[in-house]
Amino acid sequence: MEKVSVVGLGLMGTALAEAFLRKPLTVMVWNRTPSRCNPLGAQGARIASTVKAAVSASEAVIVCVSNYAAADELLRVREVSAALNGKTLIQLSSGTPKEARDTAAWARETGAQYLDGAILAYPSHIGSATAQILISGSPEVFRQHKELLEILGTPAYVGLNPGAAAALDCAGLISTMTSMIGLIHGIALCESESVETEHLVSMVNAFLPTRAELNREMAERIRAGKFDDPQAPLKTWAGVARHFVHIAQENHLAKDVPSFIAGLLDRALAEGLGEQEISSLVKIIRPDEMDKPNRSESV
């Protein structure tokens, strides 16, 4: 691979282009606001005047804009679609699994090869092994472009389904963001009681290895549909969650986080899940689970 084009030069797109420029590659860049191209031009990038010119210039075209709708505005234009014929489109914009599948189907119609990706990193991580890049789509196309993707970080192929990378990205971010928000709430709670927050951070960090094991156990329970014999039944968690609400009220904290947790657990209690393991909450999050038999018993 000697040529690559980068469409979209926000913070992340710029970091992608800079990583390519550190290698012996011909790098073509395009951005809706042309002035954002100039610093990269000073580093050796070629600046495309149009999206069509950027697509036409390289075998591999990487798109990194705010979302799939923004990408569609740029790509689903007759002359651009025609220019994509025979190229490889690597979509690194944020979106949903359905948007990824729809884009993959459209790319096939244009005659382009397609990979969908999700970047699990900040722009400052791009170009290092710590930047994990999830890639889904054709395994053959992934193999063709693996070396190119390795310039950006550590690519991980996650499946043939074009929506797999987006699904994992969204799932991971939901988990991460709820943990972060919970920690922020916990810090505010500690501060309201004049407790040093370093104690909380140390306690949470010390629990991380145990958390990893519990994560695996919860995933296995959900996969098997087996929620009995809990060490702590869901009704116990629900009782604890109500304490969170009371503390927020007493200490004049926002109740959004504890009310959400308590509300979800109370819904589970109302559905008769009180004696089951907390992972049985999947039956509330995915309601069709309520109508399914225990998978471990039906095998």
C-alpha positions as CSV (number, residue, x, y, z in Angstrom):
1,M,0.0,0.0,0.0
2,E,1.6,3.2,-1.2
3,K,-1.3,5.7,-1.2
4,V,-4.1,6.4,1.3
5,S,-6.7,9.2,1.5
6,V,-8.2,10.6,4.7
7,V,-11.6,12.3,4.4
8,G,-12.4,14.4,7.5
9,L,-9.9,16.3,9.5
10,G,-11.3,16.7,13.0
11,L,-9.1,15.9,15.9
12,M,-9.2,12.2,15.2
13,G,-9.0,12.5,11.4
14,T,-6.0,14.7,11.7
15,A,-4.3,12.3,14.1
16,L,-4.9,9.5,11.5
17,A,-3.4,11.5,8.7
18,E,-0.4,12.5,10.8
19,A,0.3,8.8,11.7
20,F,0.3,8.0,8.0
21,L,2.6,10.9,7.2
22,R,5.2,9.4,9.5
23,K,5.5,6.5,7.1
24,P,6.6,6.4,3.5
25,L,3.1,6.8,2.1
26,T,1.5,9.3,-0.2
27,V,-1.3,10.8,1.9
28,M,-4.2,12.7,0.4
29,V,-6.4,14.7,2.7
30,W,-9.7,16.5,2.3
31,N,-11.8,18.5,4.8
32,R,-15.0,20.5,4.5
33,T,-13.1,23.5,6.0
34,P,-10.0,23.7,3.7
35,S,-7.9,25.5,6.2
36,R,-7.7,22.4,8.4
37,C,-5.7,20.8,5.6
38,N,-2.9,23.3,5.6
39,P,-0.9,22.0,8.7
40,L,-1.0,18.6,7.1
41,G,0.1,20.0,3.8
42,A,3.1,21.5,5.5
43,Q,3.9,18.0,6.7
44,G,3.9,16.6,3.2
45,A,0.2,15.7,2.7
46,R,-1.4,16.3,-0.7
47,I,-4.6,18.3,-0.4
48,A,-7.6,17.3,-2.4
49,S,-9.9,20.0,-3.7
50,T,-12.9,17.7,-3.7
51,V,-14.1,14.5,-2.1
52,K,-14.0,12.9,-5.5
53,A,-10.3,13.9,-5.9
54,A,-9.5,12.4,-2.5
55,V,-11.3,9.1,-3.4
56,S,-9.8,8.9,-6.8
57,A,-6.2,9.4,-5.6
58,S,-5.8,6.2,-3.4
59,E,-6.6,2.5,-3.2
60,A,-7.7,2.9,0.4
61,V,-10.0,5.7,1.5
62,I,-10.5,6.3,5.2
63,V,-13.5,8.4,6.3
64,C,-13.5,9.8,9.8
65,V,-16.3,12.4,10.3
66,S,-18.8,13.0,13.0
67,N,-21.3,10.3,12.1
68,Y,-22.6,8.2,9.2
69,A,-25.1,10.9,8.1
70,A,-22.2,13.3,7.6
71,A,-20.3,10.6,5.7
72,D,-23.4,9.9,3.5
73,E,-23.5,13.5,2.5
74,L,-20.0,13.3,1.3
75,L,-19.9,9.9,-0.3
76,R,-23.4,9.2,-1.6
77,V,-23.0,11.6,-4.5
78,R,-22.9,10.3,-8.0
79,E,-19.4,11.3,-9.0
80,V,-18.0,10.1,-5.6
81,S,-19.8,6.8,-5.7
82,A,-18.4,6.2,-9.2
83,A,-14.9,7.0,-8.0
84,L,-15.2,4.4,-5.2
85,N,-15.6,1.6,-7.7
86,G,-12.6,-0.7,-7.2
87,K,-11.4,1.1,-4.0
88,T,-11.5,0.1,-0.4
89,L,-13.6,2.3,1.9
90,I,-12.7,2.1,5.6
91,Q,-15.4,3.8,7.7
92,L,-14.1,5.1,11.0
93,S,-17.0,7.4,11.8
94,S,-19.2,6.9,14.8
95,G,-22.6,5.2,14.4
96,T,-24.9,2.3,15.0
97,P,-24.6,-1.3,13.8
98,K,-27.5,-0.8,11.4
99,E,-25.9,2.3,9.8
100,A,-22.7,0.2,9.3
101,R,-24.7,-2.6,7.6
102,D,-26.5,-0.1,5.4
103,T,-23.2,1.5,4.4
104,A,-21.7,-1.9,3.7
105,A,-24.6,-2.7,1.4
106,W,-24.3,0.6,-0.4
107,A,-20.5,0.2,-0.8
108,R,-21.0,-3.1,-2.4
109,E,-23.5,-1.5,-4.9
110,T,-20.8,1.0,-5.8
111,G,-18.2,-1.8,-6.5
112,A,-16.1,-0.9,-3.4
113,Q,-14.6,-3.1,-0.8
114,Y,-15.7,-2.1,2.7
115,L,-14.5,-2.3,6.2
116,D,-16.3,-0.8,9.2
117,G,-14.3,0.3,12.2
118,A,-14.4,1.9,15.6
119,I,-11.5,3.6,17.3
120,L,-11.0,2.9,21.0
121,A,-8.6,5.7,21.7
122,Y,-8.1,9.4,22.1
123,P,-6.4,11.2,19.2
124,S,-3.1,11.4,21.2
125,H,-3.0,7.6,21.2
126,I,-3.1,7.2,17.4
127,G,0.1,5.7,16.0
128,S,0.8,3.7,19.2
129,A,-0.1,0.1,20.2
130,T,-2.5,1.4,22.8
131,A,-4.9,2.6,20.2
132,Q,-7.2,-0.3,19.6
133,I,-9.2,-0.3,16.4
134,L,-12.1,-2.7,16.0
135,I,-12.7,-3.8,12.4
136,S,-15.6,-5.8,11.0
137,G,-16.4,-6.9,7.5
138,S,-14.7,-9.1,5.0
139,P,-11.8,-11.0,6.6
140,E,-10.0,-11.0,3.2
141,V,-10.2,-7.2,2.9
142,F,-9.0,-6.9,6.5
143,R,-6.0,-9.0,5.7
144,Q,-5.3,-6.8,2.6
145,H,-5.2,-3.7,4.7
146,K,-4.0,-4.9,8.1
147,E,-0.5,-3.4,7.7
148,L,-2.1,0.0,6.9
149,L,-4.3,-0.2,9.9
150,E,-1.4,-1.2,12.1
151,I,0.2,2.2,11.4
152,L,-2.7,3.7,13.4
153,G,-2.7,1.3,16.3
154,T,-3.6,-2.3,17.1
155,P,-6.4,-3.5,14.8
156,A,-8.7,-6.2,16.0
157,Y,-10.8,-8.1,13.6
158,V,-14.2,-8.7,15.3
159,G,-16.3,-10.5,12.7
160,L,-17.9,-10.7,9.2
161,N,-21.0,-8.8,10.3
162,P,-20.3,-5.1,9.2
163,G,-22.1,-3.9,12.3
164,A,-19.9,-5.8,14.8
165,A,-17.4,-3.1,15.4
166,A,-20.1,-0.5,16.0
167,A,-22.0,-2.8,18.3
168,L,-18.9,-3.5,20.4
169,D,-18.0,0.2,20.4
170,C,-21.4,1.2,21.6
171,A,-21.5,-1.6,24.2
172,G,-18.1,-0.8,25.5
173,L,-18.9,2.9,25.7
174,I,-22.1,2.3,27.6
175,S,-20.3,0.2,30.1
176,T,-17.4,2.8,30.4
177,M,-19.6,5.8,30.6
178,T,-21.9,4.4,33.2
179,S,-18.9,3.5,35.3
180,M,-17.4,6.9,34.9
181,I,-20.7,8.6,35.8
182,G,-21.0,6.3,38.8
183,L,-17.5,7.3,39.9
184,I,-18.3,11.0,39.5
185,H,-21.4,10.6,41.6
186,G,-19.4,8.7,44.2
187,I,-16.8,11.4,44.4
188,A,-19.5,14.0,44.9
189,L,-21.0,11.8,47.7
190,C,-17.6,11.5,49.4
191,E,-17.0,15.3,49.2
192,S,-20.4,15.9,50.7
193,E,-19.3,13.9,53.7
194,S,-15.7,15.4,53.8
195,V,-14.3,12.0,52.9
196,E,-11.0,12.1,50.9
197,T,-11.8,10.9,47.4
198,E,-8.5,9.2,47.1
199,H,-9.9,6.5,49.4
200,L,-12.7,5.9,47.0
201,V,-10.4,5.8,44.0
202,S,-8.0,3.3,45.7
203,M,-10.9,1.1,46.8
204,V,-12.4,1.1,43.3
205,N,-9.0,0.3,41.6
206,A,-8.3,-2.5,44.1
207,F,-11.5,-4.1,43.1
208,L,-10.8,-4.1,39.4
209,P,-9.3,-7.7,39.2
210,T,-12.4,-9.0,41.0
211,R,-14.6,-7.0,38.7
212,A,-13.0,-8.6,35.7
213,E,-13.9,-12.1,37.0
214,L,-17.5,-11.0,37.9
215,N,-17.8,-9.6,34.3
216,R,-17.0,-12.9,32.9
217,E,-19.4,-14.7,35.2
218,M,-22.2,-12.3,34.4
219,A,-21.7,-12.7,30.6
220,E,-21.8,-16.5,31.0
221,R,-25.0,-16.4,33.1
222,I,-26.6,-14.2,30.4
223,R,-25.4,-16.5,27.6
224,A,-26.7,-19.5,29.4
225,G,-29.9,-17.9,30.7
226,K,-29.0,-19.2,34.2
227,F,-29.7,-16.7,37.0
228,D,-30.4,-18.9,40.0
229,D,-28.1,-19.6,43.1
230,P,-26.9,-16.0,43.4
231,Q,-24.4,-15.0,46.2
232,A,-26.5,-11.8,46.5
233,P,-30.0,-11.9,45.1
234,L,-31.4,-9.0,43.1
235,K,-33.7,-8.0,46.0
236,T,-30.6,-7.3,48.1
237,W,-29.1,-5.0,45.4
238,A,-32.5,-3.2,45.2
239,G,-32.4,-2.5,48.9
240,V,-28.9,-1.1,48.6
241,A,-29.9,1.1,45.6
242,R,-32.7,2.7,47.7
243,H,-30.0,3.8,50.2
244,F,-28.3,5.6,47.3
245,V,-31.5,7.6,46.7
246,H,-31.9,8.5,50.4
247,I,-28.2,9.6,50.6
248,A,-28.6,11.8,47.6
249,Q,-31.7,13.4,49.1
250,E,-30.0,13.9,52.5
251,N,-26.8,15.3,51.1
252,H,-28.5,17.5,48.4
253,L,-27.0,15.6,45.5
254,A,-28.7,15.1,42.1
255,K,-30.8,11.9,42.2
256,D,-30.4,11.0,38.5
257,V,-27.9,8.2,38.9
258,P,-29.3,6.5,42.1
259,S,-32.9,6.9,40.9
260,F,-32.0,5.3,37.6
261,I,-30.4,2.3,39.3
262,A,-33.1,1.9,41.9
263,G,-35.9,2.3,39.3
264,L,-34.4,-0.5,37.1
265,L,-34.0,-2.8,40.1
266,D,-37.5,-2.1,41.3
267,R,-38.9,-2.9,37.8
268,A,-37.1,-6.3,38.1
269,L,-38.6,-6.9,41.5
270,A,-42.0,-6.2,40.1
271,E,-41.4,-8.9,37.5
272,G,-40.6,-11.4,40.1
273,L,-36.8,-11.5,39.7
274,G,-36.0,-10.7,43.3
275,E,-34.4,-14.1,44.1
276,Q,-32.3,-14.2,40.9
277,E,-28.8,-13.0,40.3
278,I,-28.4,-9.4,39.3
279,S,-27.5,-10.3,35.7
280,S,-31.2,-11.3,35.3
281,L,-31.7,-7.6,34.7
282,V,-31.1,-8.5,31.1
283,K,-34.8,-9.6,31.1
284,I,-35.8,-6.0,31.8
285,I,-33.3,-4.5,29.3
286,R,-34.2,-7.1,26.7
287,P,-37.9,-7.7,27.5
288,D,-38.3,-10.7,25.2
289,E,-36.1,-12.6,27.7
290,M,-39.2,-12.8,30.0
291,D,-40.9,-15.2,27.6
292,K,-37.9,-17.5,27.1
293,P,-37.3,-20.7,29.0
294,N,-34.1,-21.2,30.9
295,R,-31.6,-21.9,28.2
296,S,-29.4,-24.2,30.3
297,E,-32.5,-26.4,30.8
298,S,-33.6,-26.4,27.2
299,V,-30.3,-27.6,25.8
